Amino acid sequence: MPDRQLYHHTHDKGYRELLSSKRAFLELLKTFVREEWTKDIDEDSLVRVEKSYILQDFSEKEADIIYRLKTKGGEVIFYVLLELQSTVDHTMPFRLLLYMVEIWRDIYNNTPESERERKGFRLPAIIPAVLYNGADSWTAALSFKEMLAGYRQFEEHVLDFRYVLFDVNRYDAEELYQAANLVASIFALDQKMDAEELVGRLRKLAGVLKDLSRDEFRRFAAWLGHVLKARLPEPLRDKVDRIIGEVDPWEVEKMITNLEITLEEMQQQAEMRGLLKGRAEGRAEGRAEAKQDAICKYLKRRFGPASEELQRVVRGVTGLEALDGVMEELFAADTLEEARAIIGDGVGKSVQ
């Protein structure tokens, strides 16, 4: 099983790389923030802030995206915290406040004293947001005041703000398909599902993916690689890298077909291991026969009738250790010749 901390780190990295594109960030706002002000934003008015703010108390959780928006009334800063965790952090409004204060502090300290002492000096408005992809519903407070005891009595006088929440698993899949853009497609693939369903969704999104620019498709492929590899056993991850890394947007169907074949291999391997585990008890002769059955079944499903001669060879291998070795190595065979070589080694060990 992949290391969870490493998984979240690579997932964070995938989203950060995706949203470092101004076009993708605009898609995020215009598709999922249904407010009037989003209609007036374009790529020319956005500037990516190449800086990340790390707080001492939350350094392990830090992953963010920051943009500065130029408007007629001044500047607005979008601060998006990537909360790609399996659990809900109920301190989120407080965390966001600390980040916002840190941004304002940085801007204030880097503004000439003569300018910041003017009556007309203004700090930029900050629009905080959280991108969350956990399976559980987001139950943390959406406004800061909800973290304050007794706020209702003094509501007009206490500090408050409300953040934007992008809750990936709460969006309807059909609406994501209809949005027909890169960010919506990634949200559709990042929802909780098994690898087989993920490939089915890829098929539905093939038309959208074909229309991506090469740069957009590169970002998508990098993100998809992180997600798929986290759901696959170690031996298949290199194969996924090759499948995804070798295609252009117009070859999406080829990529999806190759991914389906890879998942079929994974299912066959799981069936073989399950059969062997289920028949682990009993006489040595019975265990050997169970292993032979499992290997032959795998050969038949993987290589078809061409493997019949090789299946007969397998029936002649009786040593349990040799059969175990064949089973472990056979998953790496991409061709019948490679399978024949692996089984040949097993035969050699069996007669020693």
Secondary structure, 3 states (H helix, E strand, C coil): CCCHHHHHHHHHHHHHHHHCCHHHHHHHHHHHCCCHHHHHCCHHHEEECCCCCCCHHHHHHCCEEEEEEEECCEEEEEEEEEECCCCCCCCHHHHHHHHHHHHHHHHHHCCCHHHHCCCCCCCCEEEEEEEECCCCCCCCCCEHHHHCCCCCCCCCCCCCCECEEEEHHHCCHHHHHHHCCHHHHHHHHHCCCCHHHHHHHHHHHHHHHHCCCHHHHHHHHHHHHHHHHHCCCHHHHHHHHHHHHCCCHHHHHHHHHHHHHHHHHHHHHHHHHHHHHHCCCCCHHHHHHHHHHHHHHHHHHHHHHHHHHHHHHHHCCCCHHHHHHHHHHHCCCCCHHHHHHHHHHHHHHHHC
